[in-house]
């Protein structure tokens, strides 16, 4: 799998940790999980 490069701008760099307790590395890791099941989000 090709690696995706993430660039966190200064305004968003700490939002995930502060708001959700999720590090940037953890947030990025979902893109490399080959067993992740994705489902279409259908708007009602």
N, C-alpha and C positions, 0 to 999 in steps of 0.2 A: 504494500500500500504506500502510495506517495505521501510524504509528510506534508502537513499543512503548516504554514508559518503564521503565527498570530502576532499581531502588534496591538498592544493595549495603549491607548492614548492616555495622557496624564489625567484627563477628566474622568475616565472610566476605570483606570487601573486598580482602584481599591473598592469599587462599588460592590462586586460580588462577595468579597470577604465581609465588608461592613454590613451589607444588607441581608445577605443570605448565609454567611458563614462558610462560603465555598471559595477555595483558593482558585487563582487563575489556572494553575496547573491541573487541578481537578476538573474545572469547567472544560478545559481543552481536551481532557482525556476521553470524553464521550465521543469525540470524532475519530478515535482510534480503536474503539471497542467493536470488534467484528461480530460479536454476539448481540449487539444492541438491536432491539426491535423497534423499528420506526413505523408509526401509523399516521395516515393522513389526518390533518386537522380539518374537519368539515364544519364550516360556519353554518349556523342555523338562521 
